[in-house]
Amino acid sequence: MVPENPSNAVTALRCPASNAKAIIERAKTGYGMWLCPNGGALCDEVFRIGHIGAITEEDNDRLIDCLTSLSAEGLF
């Protein structure tokens, strides 16, 4: 995770393979999940997951399933 003092509204995750854009696109097209891109120098290495609003346990389960599947596909 980045940064050392994370926000209460989003979680930033670093992608060791520098493929954050691929993860964001695959989550959207394959799982209907909208992850947030990072800008600037870390745009290929970092994406963010928002957790503000009326998020349910089912939403969290879908996110975990999505990220687990993307990991199994070798995206991170």
PyMOL Python script that loads the backbone (N, CA, C, O; Angstrom):
from pymol import cmd

cmd.read_pdbstr("""\
ATOM      1  N   MET A   1       0.838  -1.185   0.000  1.00  0.00           N
ATOM      2  CA  MET A   1       0.000   0.000   0.000  1.00  0.00           C
ATOM      3  C   MET A   1       0.880   1.244   0.000  1.00  0.00           C
ATOM      4  O   MET A   1       2.002   1.240   0.507  1.00  0.00           O
ATOM      5  N   VAL A   2       0.353   2.276  -0.567  1.00  0.00           N
ATOM      6  CA  VAL A   2       0.983   3.599  -0.523  1.00  0.00           C
ATOM      7  C   VAL A   2      -0.106   4.606  -0.229  1.00  0.00           C
ATOM      8  O   VAL A   2      -1.244   4.370  -0.634  1.00  0.00           O
ATOM      9  N   PRO A   3       0.145   5.656   0.412  1.00  0.00           N
ATOM     10  CA  PRO A   3       1.352   6.097   1.106  1.00  0.00           C
ATOM     11  C   PRO A   3       1.434   5.503   2.500  1.00  0.00           C
ATOM     12  O   PRO A   3       0.631   4.646   2.871  1.00  0.00           O
ATOM     13  N   GLU A   4       2.403   5.961   3.264  1.00  0.00           N
ATOM     14  CA  GLU A   4       2.563   5.472   4.632  1.00  0.00           C
ATOM     15  C   GLU A   4       1.373   5.841   5.506  1.00  0.00           C
ATOM     16  O   GLU A   4       1.003   5.075   6.395  1.00  0.00           O
ATOM     17  N   ASN A   5       0.767   7.004   5.269  1.00  0.00           N
ATOM     18  CA  ASN A   5      -0.401   7.460   6.020  1.00  0.00           C
ATOM     19  C   ASN A   5      -1.606   7.477   5.076  1.00  0.00           C
ATOM     20  O   ASN A   5      -1.906   8.511   4.480  1.00  0.00           O
ATOM     21  N   PRO A   6      -2.293   6.351   4.936  1.00  0.00           N
ATOM     22  CA  PRO A   6      -3.366   6.250   3.952  1.00  0.00           C
ATOM     23  C   PRO A   6      -4.594   7.094   4.297  1.00  0.00           C
ATOM     24  O   PRO A   6      -4.844   7.440   5.451  1.00  0.00           O
ATOM     25  N   SER A   7      -5.333   7.401   3.258  1.00  0.00           N
ATOM     26  CA  SER A   7      -6.579   8.150   3.375  1.00  0.00           C
ATOM     27  C   SER A   7      -7.669   7.268   3.968  1.00  0.00           C
ATOM     28  O   SER A   7      -7.584   6.041   3.908  1.00  0.00           O
ATOM     29  N   ASN A   8      -8.688   7.892   4.539  1.00  0.00           N
ATOM     30  CA  ASN A   8      -9.856   7.152   5.004  1.00  0.00           C
ATOM     31  C   ASN A   8     -10.833   6.873   3.866  1.00  0.00           C
ATOM     32  O   ASN A   8     -11.747   6.065   4.032  1.00  0.00           O
ATOM     33  N   ALA A   9     -10.663   7.521   2.719  1.00  0.00           N
ATOM     34  CA  ALA A   9     -11.627   7.418   1.621  1.00  0.00           C
ATOM     35  C   ALA A   9     -11.173   6.513   0.480  1.00  0.00           C
ATOM     36  O   ALA A   9     -12.006   5.988  -0.259  1.00  0.00           O
ATOM     37  N   VAL A  10      -9.871   6.326   0.329  1.00  0.00           N
ATOM     38  CA  VAL A  10      -9.356   5.468  -0.741  1.00  0.00           C
ATOM     39  C   VAL A  10      -8.157   4.683  -0.230  1.00  0.00           C
ATOM     40  O   VAL A  10      -7.464   5.102   0.697  1.00  0.00           O
ATOM     41  N   THR A  11      -7.932   3.537  -0.858  1.00  0.00           N
ATOM     42  CA  THR A  11      -6.744   2.734  -0.586  1.00  0.00           C
ATOM     43  C   THR A  11      -5.942   2.680  -1.866  1.00  0.00           C
ATOM     44  O   THR A  11      -6.467   2.292  -2.909  1.00  0.00           O
ATOM     45  N   ALA A  12      -4.680   3.062  -1.805  1.00  0.00           N
ATOM     46  CA  ALA A  12      -3.802   3.030  -2.964  1.00  0.00           C
ATOM     47  C   ALA A  12      -2.988   1.743  -2.926  1.00  0.00           C
ATOM     48  O   ALA A  12      -2.391   1.402  -1.905  1.00  0.00           O
ATOM     49  N   LEU A  13      -2.972   1.036  -4.047  1.00  0.00           N
ATOM     50  CA  LEU A  13      -2.216  -0.210  -4.149  1.00  0.00           C
ATOM     51  C   LEU A  13      -1.161  -0.084  -5.229  1.00  0.00           C
ATOM     52  O   LEU A  13      -1.433   0.430  -6.314  1.00  0.00           O
ATOM     53  N   ARG A  14       0.035  -0.549  -4.938  1.00  0.00           N
ATOM     54  CA  ARG A  14       1.140  -0.509  -5.901  1.00  0.00           C
ATOM     55  C   ARG A  14       1.196  -1.840  -6.655  1.00  0.00           C
ATOM     56  O   ARG A  14       1.042  -2.910  -6.065  1.00  0.00           O
ATOM     57  N   CYS A  15       1.419  -1.753  -7.954  1.00  0.00           N
ATOM     58  CA  CYS A  15       1.511  -2.922  -8.832  1.00  0.00           C
ATOM     59  C   CYS A  15       2.975  -3.187  -9.155  1.00  0.00           C
ATOM     60  O   CYS A  15       3.594  -2.386  -9.856  1.00  0.00           O
ATOM     61  N   PRO A  16       3.542  -4.267  -8.677  1.00  0.00           N
ATOM     62  CA  PRO A  16       4.955  -4.533  -8.918  1.00  0.00           C
ATOM     63  C   PRO A  16       5.313  -4.607 -10.401  1.00  0.00           C
ATOM     64  O   PRO A  16       6.433  -4.265 -10.780  1.00  0.00           O
ATOM     65  N   ALA A  17       4.391  -5.044 -11.235  1.00  0.00           N
ATOM     66  CA  ALA A  17       4.667  -5.196 -12.669  1.00  0.00           C
ATOM     67  C   ALA A  17       4.376  -3.924 -13.464  1.00  0.00           C
ATOM     68  O   ALA A  17       4.434  -3.940 -14.693  1.00  0.00           O
ATOM     69  N   SER A  18       4.068  -2.832 -12.783  1.00  0.00           N
ATOM     70  CA  SER A  18       3.774  -1.546 -13.438  1.00  0.00           C
ATOM     71  C   SER A  18       2.671  -1.668 -14.481  1.00  0.00           C
ATOM     72  O   SER A  18       2.795  -1.151 -15.591  1.00  0.00           O
ATOM     73  N   ASN A  19       1.594  -2.354 -14.119  1.00  0.00           N
ATOM     74  CA  ASN A  19       0.483  -2.546 -15.038  1.00  0.00           C
ATOM     75  C   ASN A  19      -0.845  -2.089 -14.443  1.00  0.00           C
ATOM     76  O   ASN A  19      -1.876  -2.726 -14.654  1.00  0.00           O
ATOM     77  N   ALA A  20      -0.817  -1.001 -13.711  1.00  0.00           N
ATOM     78  CA  ALA A  20      -2.029  -0.500 -13.067  1.00  0.00           C
ATOM     79  C   ALA A  20      -3.137  -0.227 -14.086  1.00  0.00           C
ATOM     80  O   ALA A  20      -4.304  -0.519 -13.827  1.00  0.00           O
ATOM     81  N   LYS A  21      -2.778   0.323 -15.226  1.00  0.00           N
ATOM     82  CA  LYS A  21      -3.790   0.629 -16.245  1.00  0.00           C
ATOM     83  C   LYS A  21      -4.470  -0.645 -16.743  1.00  0.00           C
ATOM     84  O   LYS A  21      -5.680  -0.644 -16.973  1.00  0.00           O
ATOM     85  N   ALA A  22      -3.723  -1.717 -16.911  1.00  0.00           N
ATOM     86  CA  ALA A  22      -4.298  -2.993 -17.351  1.00  0.00           C
ATOM     87  C   ALA A  22      -5.240  -3.554 -16.297  1.00  0.00           C
ATOM     88  O   ALA A  22      -6.291  -4.101 -16.633  1.00  0.00           O
ATOM     89  N   ILE A  23      -4.877  -3.426 -15.038  1.00  0.00           N
ATOM     90  CA  ILE A  23      -5.729  -3.903 -13.944  1.00  0.00           C
ATOM     91  C   ILE A  23      -7.032  -3.115 -13.920  1.00  0.00           C
ATOM     92  O   ILE A  23      -8.109  -3.695 -13.788  1.00  0.00           O
ATOM     93  N   ILE A  24      -6.936  -1.794 -14.048  1.00  0.00           N
ATOM     94  CA  ILE A  24      -8.132  -0.950 -14.043  1.00  0.00           C
ATOM     95  C   ILE A  24      -9.058  -1.327 -15.191  1.00  0.00           C
ATOM     96  O   ILE A  24     -10.263  -1.478 -14.991  1.00  0.00           O
ATOM     97  N   GLU A  25      -8.511  -1.478 -16.376  1.00  0.00           N
ATOM     98  CA  GLU A  25      -9.325  -1.814 -17.560  1.00  0.00           C
ATOM     99  C   GLU A  25      -9.946  -3.193 -17.429  1.00  0.00           C
ATOM    100  O   GLU A  25     -11.123  -3.368 -17.744  1.00  0.00           O
ATOM    101  N   ARG A  26      -9.185  -4.169 -16.974  1.00  0.00           N
ATOM    102  CA  ARG A  26      -9.697  -5.544 -16.839  1.00  0.00           C
ATOM    103  C   ARG A  26     -10.781  -5.615 -15.761  1.00  0.00           C
ATOM    104  O   ARG A  26     -11.770  -6.328 -15.927  1.00  0.00           O
ATOM    105  N   ALA A  27     -10.604  -4.890 -14.671  1.00  0.00           N
ATOM    106  CA  ALA A  27     -11.622  -4.866 -13.613  1.00  0.00           C
ATOM    107  C   ALA A  27     -12.923  -4.284 -14.147  1.00  0.00           C
ATOM    108  O   ALA A  27     -14.007  -4.767 -13.819  1.00  0.00           O
ATOM    109  N   LYS A  28     -12.812  -3.245 -14.970  1.00  0.00           N
ATOM    110  CA  LYS A  28     -14.004  -2.592 -15.529  1.00  0.00           C
ATOM    111  C   LYS A  28     -14.702  -3.492 -16.539  1.00  0.00           C
ATOM    112  O   LYS A  28     -15.910  -3.711 -16.446  1.00  0.00           O
ATOM    113  N   THR A  29     -13.951  -4.013 -17.501  1.00  0.00           N
ATOM    114  CA  THR A  29     -14.580  -4.779 -18.586  1.00  0.00           C
ATOM    115  C   THR A  29     -14.970  -6.190 -18.169  1.00  0.00           C
ATOM    116  O   THR A  29     -15.976  -6.719 -18.642  1.00  0.00           O
ATOM    117  N   GLY A  30     -14.191  -6.797 -17.297  1.00  0.00           N
ATOM    118  CA  GLY A  30     -14.465  -8.182 -16.926  1.00  0.00           C
ATOM    119  C   GLY A  30     -15.316  -8.364 -15.691  1.00  0.00           C
ATOM    120  O   GLY A  30     -15.938  -9.411 -15.507  1.00  0.00           O
ATOM    121  N   TYR A  31     -15.347  -7.336 -14.829  1.00  0.00           N
ATOM    122  CA  TYR A  31     -16.014  -7.507 -13.540  1.00  0.00           C
ATOM    123  C   TYR A  31     -16.966  -6.375 -13.176  1.00  0.00           C
ATOM    124  O   TYR A  31     -17.613  -6.424 -12.130  1.00  0.00           O
ATOM    125  N   GLY A  32     -17.057  -5.355 -14.029  1.00  0.00           N
ATOM    126  CA  GLY A  32     -17.929  -4.229 -13.743  1.00  0.00           C
ATOM    127  C   GLY A  32     -17.489  -3.425 -12.535  1.00  0.00           C
ATOM    128  O   GLY A  32     -18.309  -2.761 -11.900  1.00  0.00           O
ATOM    129  N   MET A  33     -16.206  -3.476 -12.211  1.00  0.00           N
ATOM    130  CA  MET A  33     -15.661  -2.755 -11.064  1.00  0.00           C
ATOM    131  C   MET A  33     -14.907  -1.534 -11.579  1.00  0.00           C
ATOM    132  O   MET A  33     -14.105  -1.640 -12.507  1.00  0.00           O
ATOM    133  N   TRP A  34     -15.162  -0.388 -10.983  1.00  0.00           N
ATOM    134  CA  TRP A  34     -14.490   0.847 -11.372  1.00  0.00           C
ATOM    135  C   TRP A  34     -13.436   1.173 -10.325  1.00  0.00           C
ATOM    136  O   TRP A  34     -13.753   1.592  -9.212  1.00  0.00           O
ATOM    137  N   LEU A  35     -12.183   0.975 -10.699  1.00  0.00           N
ATOM    138  CA  LEU A  35     -11.060   1.332  -9.845  1.00  0.00           C
ATOM    139  C   LEU A  35     -10.530   2.679 -10.307  1.00  0.00           C
ATOM    140  O   LEU A  35     -10.749   3.069 -11.454  1.00  0.00           O
ATOM    141  N   CYS A  36      -9.849   3.381  -9.449  1.00  0.00           N
ATOM    142  CA  CYS A  36      -9.402   4.741  -9.745  1.00  0.00           C
ATOM    143  C   CYS A  36      -7.944   4.741 -10.194  1.00  0.00           C
ATOM    144  O   CYS A  36      -7.083   4.183  -9.514  1.00  0.00           O
ATOM    145  N   PRO A  37      -7.667   5.362 -11.334  1.00  0.00           N
ATOM    146  CA  PRO A  37      -6.268   5.467 -11.761  1.00  0.00           C
ATOM    147  C   PRO A  37      -5.524   6.495 -10.923  1.00  0.00           C
ATOM    148  O   PRO A  37      -6.126   7.399 -10.343  1.00  0.00           O
ATOM    149  N   ASN A  38      -4.241   6.347 -10.871  1.00  0.00           N
ATOM    150  CA  ASN A  38      -3.381   7.333 -10.230  1.00  0.00           C
ATOM    151  C   ASN A  38      -2.797   8.207 -11.331  1.00  0.00           C
ATOM    152  O   ASN A  38      -2.609   7.740 -12.454  1.00  0.00           O
ATOM    153  N   GLY A  39      -2.514   9.433 -11.034  1.00  0.00           N
ATOM    154  CA  GLY A  39      -1.917  10.322 -12.021  1.00  0.00           C
ATOM    155  C   GLY A  39      -0.429  10.474 -11.800  1.00  0.00           C
ATOM    156  O   GLY A  39       0.139   9.889 -10.878  1.00  0.00           O
ATOM    157  N   GLY A  40       0.184  11.250 -12.636  1.00  0.00           N
ATOM    158  CA  GLY A  40       1.587  11.608 -12.476  1.00  0.00           C
ATOM    159  C   GLY A  40       2.547  10.470 -12.707  1.00  0.00           C
ATOM    160  O   GLY A  40       2.270   9.536 -13.459  1.00  0.00           O
ATOM    161  N   ALA A  41       3.682  10.565 -12.045  1.00  0.00           N
ATOM    162  CA  ALA A  41       4.780   9.620 -12.250  1.00  0.00           C
ATOM    163  C   ALA A  41       4.419   8.185 -11.864  1.00  0.00           C
ATOM    164  O   ALA A  41       5.057   7.244 -12.335  1.00  0.00           O
ATOM    165  N   LEU A  42       3.413   8.006 -11.021  1.00  0.00           N
ATOM    166  CA  LEU A  42       3.038   6.657 -10.573  1.00  0.00           C
ATOM    167  C   LEU A  42       1.828   6.091 -11.314  1.00  0.00           C
ATOM    168  O   LEU A  42       1.231   5.117 -10.855  1.00  0.00           O
ATOM    169  N   CYS A  43       1.457   6.675 -12.442  1.00  0.00           N
ATOM    170  CA  CYS A  43       0.232   6.246 -13.129  1.00  0.00           C
ATOM    171  C   CYS A  43       0.271   4.794 -13.594  1.00  0.00           C
ATOM    172  O   CYS A  43      -0.783   4.171 -13.721  1.00  0.00           O
ATOM    173  N   ASP A  44       1.437   4.243 -13.849  1.00  0.00           N
ATOM    174  CA  ASP A  44       1.533   2.845 -14.269  1.00  0.00           C
ATOM    175  C   ASP A  44       1.722   1.897 -13.093  1.00  0.00           C
ATOM    176  O   ASP A  44       1.590   0.683 -13.248  1.00  0.00           O
ATOM    177  N   GLU A  45       2.028   2.437 -11.926  1.00  0.00           N
ATOM    178  CA  GLU A  45       2.353   1.600 -10.779  1.00  0.00           C
ATOM    179  C   GLU A  45       1.280   1.545  -9.700  1.00  0.00           C
ATOM    180  O   GLU A  45       1.261   0.616  -8.893  1.00  0.00           O
ATOM    181  N   VAL A  46       0.385   2.532  -9.680  1.00  0.00           N
ATOM    182  CA  VAL A  46      -0.556   2.641  -8.561  1.00  0.00           C
ATOM    183  C   VAL A  46      -1.984   2.798  -9.067  1.00  0.00           C
ATOM    184  O   VAL A  46      -2.234   3.537 -10.019  1.00  0.00           O
ATOM    185  N   PHE A  47      -2.917   2.102  -8.426  1.00  0.00           N
ATOM    186  CA  PHE A  47      -4.340   2.367  -8.614  1.00  0.00           C
ATOM    187  C   PHE A  47      -4.971   2.480  -7.242  1.00  0.00           C
ATOM    188  O   PHE A  47      -4.399   2.051  -6.240  1.00  0.00           O
ATOM    189  N   ARG A  48      -6.156   3.061  -7.211  1.00  0.00           N
ATOM    190  CA  ARG A  48      -6.818   3.324  -5.933  1.00  0.00           C
ATOM    191  C   ARG A  48      -8.194   2.672  -5.899  1.00  0.00           C
ATOM    192  O   ARG A  48      -8.872   2.554  -6.920  1.00  0.00           O
ATOM    193  N   ILE A  49      -8.581   2.258  -4.719  1.00  0.00           N
ATOM    194  CA  ILE A  49      -9.897   1.672  -4.487  1.00  0.00           C
ATOM    195  C   ILE A  49     -10.635   2.606  -3.540  1.00  0.00           C
ATOM    196  O   ILE A  49     -10.206   2.822  -2.407  1.00  0.00           O
ATOM    197  N   GLY A  50     -11.749   3.157  -4.013  1.00  0.00           N
ATOM    198  CA  GLY A  50     -12.558   4.040  -3.186  1.00  0.00           C
ATOM    199  C   GLY A  50     -13.423   3.239  -2.232  1.00  0.00           C
ATOM    200  O   GLY A  50     -13.949   2.186  -2.592  1.00  0.00           O
ATOM    201  N   HIS A  51     -13.567   3.736  -1.027  1.00  0.00           N
ATOM    202  CA  HIS A  51     -14.439   3.079  -0.055  1.00  0.00           C
ATOM    203  C   HIS A  51     -15.167   4.131   0.764  1.00  0.00           C
ATOM    204  O   HIS A  51     -15.018   4.250   1.980  1.00  0.00           O
ATOM    205  N   ILE A  52     -15.967   4.888   0.018  1.00  0.00           N
ATOM    206  CA  ILE A  52     -16.758   5.943   0.640  1.00  0.00           C
ATOM    207  C   ILE A  52     -18.181   5.821   0.095  1.00  0.00           C
ATOM    208  O   ILE A  52     -18.367   5.527  -1.086  1.00  0.00           O
ATOM    209  N   GLY A  53     -19.143   6.036   0.909  1.00  0.00           N
ATOM    210  CA  GLY A  53     -20.530   5.931   0.473  1.00  0.00           C
ATOM    211  C   GLY A  53     -21.188   4.670   1.012  1.00  0.00           C
ATOM    212  O   GLY A  53     -20.736   4.087   1.997  1.00  0.00           O
ATOM    213  N   ALA A  54     -22.253   4.265   0.356  1.00  0.00           N
ATOM    214  CA  ALA A  54     -23.058   3.131   0.807  1.00  0.00           C
ATOM    215  C   ALA A  54     -22.501   1.825   0.244  1.00  0.00           C
ATOM    216  O   ALA A  54     -23.117   1.204  -0.622  1.00  0.00           O
ATOM    217  N   ILE A  55     -21.354   1.421   0.732  1.00  0.00           N
ATOM    218  CA  ILE A  55     -20.713   0.182   0.281  1.00  0.00           C
ATOM    219  C   ILE A  55     -21.171  -0.950   1.185  1.00  0.00           C
ATOM    220  O   ILE A  55     -21.126  -0.849   2.411  1.00  0.00           O
ATOM    221  N   THR A  56     -21.609  -2.020   0.560  1.00  0.00           N
ATOM    222  CA  THR A  56     -22.142  -3.154   1.301  1.00  0.00           C
ATOM    223  C   THR A  56     -21.093  -4.263   1.428  1.00  0.00           C
ATOM    224  O   THR A  56     -20.050  -4.227   0.775  1.00  0.00           O
ATOM    225  N   GLU A  57     -21.385  -5.224   2.261  1.00  0.00           N
ATOM    226  CA  GLU A  57     -20.520  -6.394   2.387  1.00  0.00           C
ATOM    227  C   GLU A  57     -20.445  -7.124   1.045  1.00  0.00           C
ATOM    228  O   GLU A  57     -19.392  -7.646   0.679  1.00  0.00           O
ATOM    229  N   GLU A  58     -21.553  -7.161   0.318  1.00  0.00           N
ATOM    230  CA  GLU A  58     -21.571  -7.782  -1.011  1.00  0.00           C
ATOM    231  C   GLU A  58     -20.627  -7.046  -1.967  1.00  0.00           C
ATOM    232  O   GLU A  58     -19.927  -7.681  -2.756  1.00  0.00           O
ATOM    233  N   ASP A  59     -20.604  -5.720  -1.901  1.00  0.00           N
ATOM    234  CA  ASP A  59     -19.672  -4.943  -2.729  1.00  0.00           C
ATOM    235  C   ASP A  59     -18.226  -5.335  -2.409  1.00  0.00           C
ATOM    236  O   ASP A  59     -17.416  -5.529  -3.315  1.00  0.00           O
ATOM    237  N   ASN A  60     -17.918  -5.448  -1.145  1.00  0.00           N
ATOM    238  CA  ASN A  60     -16.563  -5.841  -0.744  1.00  0.00           C
ATOM    239  C   ASN A  60     -16.227  -7.251  -1.214  1.00  0.00           C
ATOM    240  O   ASN A  60     -15.102  -7.514  -1.640  1.00  0.00           O
ATOM    241  N   ASP A  61     -17.191  -8.152  -1.138  1.00  0.00           N
ATOM    242  CA  ASP A  61     -16.977  -9.521  -1.623  1.00  0.00           C
ATOM    243  C   ASP A  61     -16.707  -9.529  -3.124  1.00  0.00           C
ATOM    244  O   ASP A  61     -15.843 -10.269  -3.595  1.00  0.00           O
ATOM    245  N   ARG A  62     -17.444  -8.706  -3.881  1.00  0.00           N
ATOM    246  CA  ARG A  62     -17.221  -8.607  -5.332  1.00  0.00           C
ATOM    247  C   ARG A  62     -15.826  -8.073  -5.635  1.00  0.00           C
ATOM    248  O   ARG A  62     -15.155  -8.556  -6.547  1.00  0.00           O
ATOM    249  N   LEU A  63     -15.396  -7.081  -4.873  1.00  0.00           N
ATOM    250  CA  LEU A  63     -14.064  -6.520  -5.065  1.00  0.00           C
ATOM    251  C   LEU A  63     -12.994  -7.570  -4.774  1.00  0.00           C
ATOM    252  O   LEU A  63     -12.045  -7.722  -5.543  1.00  0.00           O
ATOM    253  N   ILE A  64     -13.144  -8.279  -3.687  1.00  0.00           N
ATOM    254  CA  ILE A  64     -12.175  -9.329  -3.343  1.00  0.00           C
ATOM    255  C   ILE A  64     -12.135 -10.394  -4.427  1.00  0.00           C
ATOM    256  O   ILE A  64     -11.054 -10.840  -4.810  1.00  0.00           O
ATOM    257  N   ASP A  65     -13.295 -10.811  -4.929  1.00  0.00           N
ATOM    258  CA  ASP A  65     -13.343 -11.791  -6.015  1.00  0.00           C
ATOM    259  C   ASP A  65     -12.637 -11.266  -7.260  1.00  0.00           C
ATOM    260  O   ASP A  65     -11.885 -11.992  -7.910  1.00  0.00           O
ATOM    261  N   CYS A  66     -12.883 -10.008  -7.585  1.00  0.00           N
ATOM    262  CA  CYS A  66     -12.255  -9.375  -8.742  1.00  0.00           C
ATOM    263  C   CYS A  66     -10.738  -9.372  -8.588  1.00  0.00           C
ATOM    264  O   CYS A  66     -10.028  -9.830  -9.484  1.00  0.00           O
ATOM    265  N   LEU A  67     -10.240  -8.870  -7.483  1.00  0.00           N
ATOM    266  CA  LEU A  67      -8.793  -8.778  -7.279  1.00  0.00           C
ATOM    267  C   LEU A  67      -8.144 -10.151  -7.202  1.00  0.00           C
ATOM    268  O   LEU A  67      -7.027 -10.335  -7.685  1.00  0.00           O
ATOM    269  N   THR A  68      -8.827 -11.110  -6.605  1.00  0.00           N
ATOM    270  CA  THR A  68      -8.306 -12.480  -6.543  1.00  0.00           C
ATOM    271  C   THR A  68      -8.193 -13.065  -7.945  1.00  0.00           C
ATOM    272  O   THR A  68      -7.192 -13.697  -8.282  1.00  0.00           O
ATOM    273  N   SER A  69      -9.222 -12.851  -8.758  1.00  0.00           N
ATOM    274  CA  SER A  69      -9.193 -13.343 -10.134  1.00  0.00           C
ATOM    275  C   SER A  69      -8.100 -12.668 -10.959  1.00  0.00           C
ATOM    276  O   SER A  69      -7.404 -13.330 -11.727  1.00  0.00           O
ATOM    277  N   LEU A  70      -7.950 -11.362 -10.803  1.00  0.00           N
ATOM    278  CA  LEU A  70      -6.908 -10.651 -11.531  1.00  0.00           C
ATOM    279  C   LEU A  70      -5.523 -11.132 -11.106  1.00  0.00           C
ATOM    280  O   LEU A  70      -4.607 -11.202 -11.925  1.00  0.00           O
ATOM    281  N   SER A  71      -5.376 -11.456  -9.847  1.00  0.00           N
ATOM    282  CA  SER A  71      -4.109 -11.999  -9.367  1.00  0.00           C
ATOM    283  C   SER A  71      -3.858 -13.370  -9.997  1.00  0.00           C
ATOM    284  O   SER A  71      -2.741 -13.669 -10.419  1.00  0.00           O
ATOM    285  N   ALA A  72      -4.898 -14.199 -10.056  1.00  0.00           N
ATOM    286  CA  ALA A  72      -4.764 -15.533 -10.662  1.00  0.00           C
ATOM    287  C   ALA A  72      -4.436 -15.432 -12.152  1.00  0.00           C
ATOM    288  O   ALA A  72      -3.787 -16.318 -12.709  1.00  0.00           O
ATOM    289  N   GLU A  73      -4.889 -14.341 -12.801  1.00  0.00           N
ATOM    290  CA  GLU A  73      -4.565 -14.118 -14.209  1.00  0.00           C
ATOM    291  C   GLU A  73      -3.136 -13.596 -14.381  1.00  0.00           C
ATOM    292  O   GLU A  73      -2.657 -13.463 -15.508  1.00  0.00           O
ATOM    293  N   GLY A  74      -2.465 -13.307 -13.290  1.00  0.00           N
ATOM    294  CA  GLY A  74      -1.095 -12.842 -13.331  1.00  0.00           C
ATOM    295  C   GLY A  74      -0.928 -11.348 -13.465  1.00  0.00           C
ATOM    296  O   GLY A  74       0.170 -10.873 -13.755  1.00  0.00           O
ATOM    297  N   LEU A  75      -2.015 -10.583 -13.256  1.00  0.00           N
ATOM    298  CA  LEU A  75      -1.902  -9.143 -13.385  1.00  0.00           C
ATOM    299  C   LEU A  75      -1.219  -8.484 -12.196  1.00  0.00           C
ATOM    300  O   LEU A  75      -0.696  -7.376 -12.319  1.00  0.00           O
ATOM    301  N   PHE A  76      -1.217  -9.151 -11.047  1.00  0.00           N
ATOM    302  CA  PHE A  76      -0.417  -8.684  -9.904  1.00  0.00           C
ATOM    303  C   PHE A  76      -0.356  -9.718  -8.830  1.00  0.00           C
ATOM    304  O   PHE A  76       0.273  -9.497  -7.795  1.00  0.00           O
TER     305      PHE A  76
END
""", "prot")
cmd.dss("prot")
cmd.show_as("cartoon", "prot")
cmd.util.cbc("prot")
cmd.orient("prot")
